[in-house]
Amino acid sequence: MYNILVIDDEESITRMISMALTKYGFNVETTTDSLEGIKKFDKSHFDLVITDILMPGLDGNAVVRHIRNSQKRFTPVIGVSGTPWLFEDSDFDAVLPKPSSIKTMVDTVKNITRSN
């Protein structure tokens, strides 16, 4: 079973993603705080991280940079944003606009977890 970490400052978004992915058999942990998300990532094993880009404090670009500079740098990361032009680099394995359909999210997660 795959463990997924979802980081988004909007609790309704984390809840929706968690419910959808749990329905498809994924273990999902969520947080609405990017610093807490980095701490969870460092302390646990996740097969995939889904992060919003525009968040207070550390943004999603800082989250993906942290992951890419860690010992777990090969962990796939999906960026999700209503402002996709804020993606600074190509460190993300996939980028989804906000809003995206649940089907698009689930299909993207399945494709990434199958290839790893």
HELIX and SHEET records of a PDB file:
HELIX    1   1 GLU A   11  LYS A   23  1                                  13    
HELIX    2   2 SER A   34  LYS A   43  1                                  10    
HELIX    3   3 GLY A   60  ARG A   68  1                                   9    
HELIX    4   4 PRO A   84  LEU A   86  5                                   3    
HELIX    5   5 ILE A  102  SER A  115  1                                  14    
SHEET    1   A 5 ASN A  27  THR A  31  0                                        
SHEET    2   A 5 ASN A   3  ILE A   7  1                                        
SHEET    3   A 5 LEU A  48  ASP A  52  1                                        
SHEET    4   A 5 VAL A  77  SER A  81  1                                        
SHEET    5   A 5 ALA A  94  PRO A  97  1                                        
END                                                                             
